[in-house]
């Protein structure tokens, strides 16, 4: 909101003295309100590029800004701080005038007219969704929500892992040991047992590896029995996945498996060869050499004619860019796939598939087991996601029971589901996505401190205040009310008005934890205000302002949590 206006003024000021493109001028919220509301590193950029002393560059910019009516009307103070940052304090009167707009999504237009494609979740069929799947699923959904709430047209893709040698292994395992009745009773659990057993047997019978490869090759060639088994496994998997997605509040606009691109793969490999990007080896395999790009070679076809992840991802890129014409394609996939995406993105650009579309790998760290080791499906080392959500709900129910034992059981159950699932999601989203997270029941399901229950309970408090004030007729707060404002009121006002700035920063960095951090800061300010500033019993002029603060804070908190994918409740 305000950062865009300041960015335009700074670009004008810099343009009079330095050749700097307007898009190079950045304005972002300060980390601490003690240092102002907004800041820019413009002077540091100028000093680095033109060799001008940073303080001199900053002073030149400030002098130009003093001539601007906008900055004079908008800012209470402008100062140079630290190594050369320019900090801005917005006028409280300006903030009050715009307070009612704090949560008006229609005014958030940073990505208006942009098409953003976000690929997330992407579990493998025939395997249960476990705790390791939660990061891609909820980080991806939150990023998609953030872009959508900033005006973008968002396409949400679930790129199912439904193709590859692992399905040949599962088919081989089923043919050896599978029982149809057992899979009908517990589909995912039985398929997992077969998959794990196959890998255990491989340790003493390495020839099983070849058997699995052969069964997958038969599947690729359209073998009717293998195709029927594969379709069955897929149907059962999607039934379970959809139940989990419903609990998580996660949805997709397109659910397309890797298998969808299988008919395109031969033509794609042939095209890469025609463009002299790929070469065929003597054993029949096809590889793209990327020495000039400082990357290892990328295999796009196996010697038996089979495809690979890279082949299917290249076909997906080509198809998606033709179909959706996106400005960005974001792949929410773990850190360990960095090399894969470096290779695939490079080949896609060299092949001319990309055009002006930005391809970006949104990396995230692992969820490690309690022993610090990677969770591995083939070894049976998984913690089912359903188990995590159920345990979180159970713990949340105890808290709701303690706080409000008189509520009907159905209402307590509903609140426990919202709070418990929210606790699991927020525990992840509040952390930097780049870091690994060690699976710890105590931490993941904590219902105190910087947690979803703390934020949700604060929202309940705000709604309670508004219900009490419902019968009181109040007028819109005037700027004159500022004379009565104490430091707690002013800090809450300034914090509320930072919402759109942090939402934008979360999008620019593809980092939901930035929005989560802001909501936690807002919640702390709300609770300080709640204990220090009477609302309903305040004098008339101040009561109007404080009720507007409570109303705006509740709207921002509810909306911000919703963007992260968390529901709220109005009693707890």
N, C-alpha and C positions, 0 to 999 in steps of 0.2 A: 504493500500500500504506500507507505511513506518512502521506503527505500527506492522505489522506482522514480518518484519525483526528484529525490536527491541525486540519483544516478544521472538523470538528464541534466540537472544543473551542474554537476561536477564535470560531465562530459563537455559542456559548453565552456566552462572555466578552463579546463585543461586544453581544449582546442584552440584557445586564444594564444597559448604560449608553447604548446608541445603537440607534436603530431601523434596523437593517441586516438585509436578507434573507440567509439562510444561503448562497444561491447567489451572492451578491455577494462572499463571502469566498473568496479564492484562495490556494492554497499551491502553490508550484512549486519545482523544484530550483534551487539557486544555480548561477551560472555557474562559480564557482570554489570548490573544497572548502575553501580557506582562509577562506571566508566562511560556513562551515557546510554542512549537507546540504540544508536546506530554508529557504525564506523566504516572507514574505507582505508585501504592500503595504497591509494592512488599515488601519494607522494613517494612511497618506497619504490613503486614501479618507475616513476619518472626519474628518480635518483639513479636507479640501476641502469636504465637505458641511455640517459643523456649525461650521466656523470655530474648532475647538479647536486649540491648538498641537500640532504633530505629535508632538513628544517627549512631551508630556503624554498624548496619546491612546495612544501606544505603551506608556508606563509603566503606564497604567491597565489595558491589556490584559494586560501581563506579570504585574501583581499578581494579576489574576483567574486567570491560568494557574497561578500558584504554588499556588493552592488546589486545582488539579486533580490527582488522583492519576495520571491517564494521562500528563500532561505530565511530571510528576516521575519516573515510571517510564521514560518514553520518551527524555527529553532529558538530555544531559549539561550543556548550556549553552544559555541563551536570551539574546540580546543585541539592542540597537537599533543599527543601523548606517546610515551615510550620511545621507540626508535624512529617514530615518524607517522604513526597512525593519526588520522583526523577523526575525532569523536564528536558526535552530535547529541545534544539533549533536546528533545522535542518539548514544545510548550504544553503544559498541562491543559490549558484552555483548548488547544487544538485536539488533544486526545479526548477530552470530554465531548467535544462536538461530534467526533466520529465514533464514540463508544458504542452506539447502537449498531454500527456496521461491522463490529469486530468479527462476527461469525457469519457474515453474509457472503456465502460462497459465490454468488453471481458476480461479485466484485473481484474475485481471484482469477485473473486471466493470463497468468504468466505463460501458459502453454496452449492458449486458445488457438484453434486451427491446426494444431499438431496431432499427428497420428503416432501413438506409442504402442508397440507390441511387447507384452511382457510374458515370458515363458517361465512358469514356476510349478512347483510340486513334482510333476513328472516321475511318479513311482513306477517300479517294475511290476507288471502283472504277475499273478501267481505267487506273490510274496506279500506278507502282511505289511501294512504301513506301521513303521516303528518310530520311536522317538527321534531317530536320525532324520526322518522325513519332515519333521515339523519346521525346520529352519527354512528350507526352500518354500514350503507351502505358505507360512504366515509372513515371511519377509517379502515374498513375491506379491502376495495379496495386498499387503500394506503399501508397497511401492506403487502398485497399480491404482490403489485408492488415492494416494497422494497426487499422482498425475491427473487423475480424473477430476479431483476437487480443485485443480488449478486450471481446468478448462480443456484438457486434452481429450481426444477421442482415443479410448484405450481398448485394445484387444487383449483378452486374457486367455493364454494358451496353456493347456495341460498336455505336454508332449510325452505321452505314455511310453514307457520302456516295454514294448510288446514284440520286439524282434531281436534276433541275435542268437549266438551259440547257446546261451543259458537256457533257451526254450527247447533246443535240441536235447540238452541234458535232462530237462524236466520230462520231456516226452519219453526219452530212453528210460528214465527212472520209473515212470508210470507203467511202461510196457513190461518192465522187469518185476516191480513189486506193488504197483498200484491196485487199489480196489475201488470200484465205482461207488459202492455203498458208503465207504468211509469218506470219500470226497464229498458226496452229497450231504453227509451229516455235518462235516466241518471243513469246507472247501479249502480255505487259505491255510489253515493249520496243517492239513494233510499234505498239501502241495509243498509247504515248507519242509515237512519231515522228509518227503521224497527227495527234495533238492539237497538237503543237508546230508542225507544218507548217501546219495550219489557221490558227493565230494569226499565223504569218509571212505567209501569203497575205492575211490580212485587212488588213495594212498597205497593200497596193496595191489590194485589192478589198474595200472596206468592206461591200459587199452580202452578203458571206459571213456577217456577224453576223446578218442577217435570216434567212438560210437555216438557220443553226443554231437560231435561235429557233423557226422553223417546224417543223423536225424534232422538236424537243422537244415542241411542242404536239401534234404527231401521236402522239408516244409517250404523252403524257397521255391522249389520246383513244382509245388502245388499238390503234393501227395495228399490224397483225400482223407486218409485216417489221421495223419498228422495235423492237417488243417482243422478237422473236426475237434480234435483234442485241444488245439490251440484256441479255437473260438470258445470252447467250453471254459477253459481256464480264464479267458479274458472276461467273459460274462460274470463269472463268480467273483472275480477280483473287483470289477467295477461296482458290483452291488455293495461290497464292503467299503470300498473307497468312498462312495457317495454318502454312505451313512456317517462316515467320519467327517467328510467335508461339511455336511449339514451341521454337525455339532460345532465345528470350528467357525461356521459362518463364512466359508470360503466358496466362491463360485468361479466359473469359467465361461467365456463366450464360445470357446472352441476346444473340444477334447479330441485330439488327433494323435494316434500312435505312430511310432516309427514305421510300422508296417505300411502306413498310407503312402509312403514315399518309395516303397519297394519297386513298383512298376517303372519308376523314373530313373532307376540307378544305372542300368546298362547304357542308356542314352547319355547320362551325365558323364560316366567314365569315358565313353567314346568321344564326347565333346571335349573333355580335358585333354585327351590324346590329340585330337585334331588341332587344338590350340597350342600344342607342343608344351603343355604344362605338365602332363603326365607321360610316363614311359612304361612300356610293358617289359617285364623281366622274362628270362628264359623259362622260369617255372610257371608262367601265366599270371603272376601277380602284377598289379599296376601300382605305381608309386609316383608321388609328386615330390621332386627334390626342391628344397627350400634353402639351399646353401646361401644364396644371395641375400636372403632375408634373415640369416643367422639362426635358422631353425632346423631341427632334424627332419629327415624325409618323412612324408606322411603316406601311409599305405591306404589306398582307396578301393582296392579289390584284392581279395585273397587268391592264392594259387588255384583253389578249387572253384573260383568264380563267385565265391560268397562276398557279401558286403560287410561293411564295418560301420561303427558309430560315425566316423568322419564322413563317409559316403552319404549316409542318411541325413546328417546335419547339413551338408552342402546342398542336397536336394531340397531340404526344408527351407534354407535361406533363399534359394532361387525361386521356389514356389511362393513363399510368403511376401517377398518384395514385389513380385508381379501381382499377387492377389490383393494385398492390403496397402501397398505404396506407403509404408511407414517412414516417419522421420527417424525413429529410433527402434531398434530391436534389443531388448534387454533379456539376457539369459541369467536367471537366478539359480546358479549352480555352484557347488562347493569349490573351495580353493584348489583342491587336488586336480581339477580339470583345466587348470590355467594353460598348460602346454597344448592340450587338445584344441581349445578355442583360439589360441594364438595361431595354430596351424590352419584351422578351418576358416577363420576370418581372413587370413592372408590369402589362401587359395581362392576364396570367394571374390576378393577384390581383384586379384590377378585375372580371374576368369570373366570379370565384368558383370558379376551378378549384383553388386552392391549399389552402384550409382552414388547418390548423395545420402543414402541411409547410413546412420551411425549404428554399428554393431558393438555391443558392450557386454562383457562378462561381469555380472554382479556377483562377486565372490563372497563366500562366507566360510567361517571356520567349522570344524567338526563338532558334533556332540560326542564326547568320549565316554566310555564306560567308567564305572566307579574305580576300576583298576587303572584308569588312564589310557586304556587301549581303545583302538578304533572298534566300533560296533560292526560286526561282519555277519551278514545273513547266511553265507555259506557255512559258517561254523555254528550257526544257531545262537550267536551272541546278540540277541536283540531284546529290546524292551517294547512290547506292543504299545502303540499310541493310545489305543482304547484303554489299556490298563492305567496309563498316566492320567488320562482325562477322568476316569472313574475315581481314582484315588484323590485327585484334586477336588472333585465334587464332594466326596465323602468328608474331606477335611473342611471344606467351606460350609457344609451343612452344619457341622458342629459349632462353627462360629455364629452362623445365623441363629441356631437354636439357643446359644448362650445370650445373644443380644436381644432376641425378640421371640421368646418361647411361645407366646400366645398366637403367633401367626398360624393359619391353616397349613397342614402338611404339604398340600399341593403348591402353595405359594413359596414355602420354605425350600421345597425341591427345585422350583424354577429359579429362585434366587441363587441357590447353591450351584446350579449348573452354570449360570452366568458368571458368578464370581470365581468358581473353580477353574473353568475353561479360560476365563480372562487372566487368572493368575499364571497359568502355564504360558499363555501367549505373551503376556507383558514381560515375564521373566526373560524371554528371549529378545523381544523387540526393544527392550530398554538397554541392551548391551550392543556394543559395536559389532556389526556383523562379521568383521574380519577375524575376530578372536575365536579360538576354540573354547567350547564350554564343556566342562566335566559334568557328567550326569550325576546329580546329587538331589535325592528326593527332598531333603530339608530345604535346599536353596530354591529348587524349581517350584516347590509348592508352598513357599513362604507366603503367609498372609499378613505380614507386617512390614513396616518400613516402605521403601520404594517398591511398591507392589500394586497390582491391579485392585485388590480389595481396599487399599488405602485411598486410591483415587476414586473408586466407585463410592465408597462411604462418604467421602467429601462431597461428591455430587448429591448424595442423599440428603446431606445436611443443608446444602443450598436450596434444594427443592422444598425442604421443610420450612425454611425461612420464607420462601415465596408463598407457600400455602398459608402461613400465619398472616402474611401481609395482604392476602387476597382481598380482604374486605376493606382495606384502606385505600382511599382514593389519593393517588399521588400524581404530581405533574412531572413533566420531563425535567431532568436536572439542568440547572442553569450554570453558566460559567461563574456566576457570583458565589455559588456554593463552594468554590475552591477556597475561599477565605476561611471556611470552616474545616477544611480537610486536614487530617493529621497524616503523619508519615506512613502509617499502615494503609490508609485509603489511597494515598498517592502511589505507593509501591504496587498495590494491586491494580490500580488503573494502568500504570505503565506496563505491568506484566501482561495484562489482558491484551493490550494493544500491540504486543510483540508476536501474537499468534500467527498472522499471515506471513511475517518475516521468517519465522522458524519453519513454517510449512514449506515455503519456497526453498529454504536452505536444505531441508530434508530431501526435496526433489532434486536439486542441483547436485547433491552428493549421493543420491540414491541411498539414503541412510535414515531408516525409520527411527533409529535411536535418538536422532536429533529432535524429532517431534516428541518422542517419549520423554526426553530430558526436559523439554519445555513444559510439558503437561505436569511433570513432577514439580518443577519450579513453581508453576502456577498454583498447584495444590498446596504447597507449603505457604505461599503468600495468602491464599484463601483462608487457611486455618489460623495463620497469625492474625489476619483481619477479623476473622470470626470471633476470636477470643478477646480482641482489643477494641472492637468498634461495634457498639449497639446499632442495630438496624431498625427494627420495628419501633423501638422506644426512642429513637433519635428525634431531634427537633425536625420540624417539617422540611426545611430546605435541605438539610443534610440527609434526612431520611430518603428523599427522592434520589439523591445521588447514590447513596449506599444500596438502595434497592436496585438501581440500574446496574451498579457494579455486580451485585449478586446475580441478577438476571443474565448479564453478559458473560460473567464467569461460568455460570452453569451451562450456557449455550456453547461456549468455547470448549469446555471440558467434555461435554457430551459428544460434540462434533469431532473433536480431536481423538477421543477414544474410539469413536466409530470409524474414523479413517484408519486407525491402527487395527481395526477389526474386533474391538471389544464392545460388548453391549453394556448398557447401564440399567440400574433398577432405581425405583423411587422410594423403596423402603428396604431396611436391612437389619 
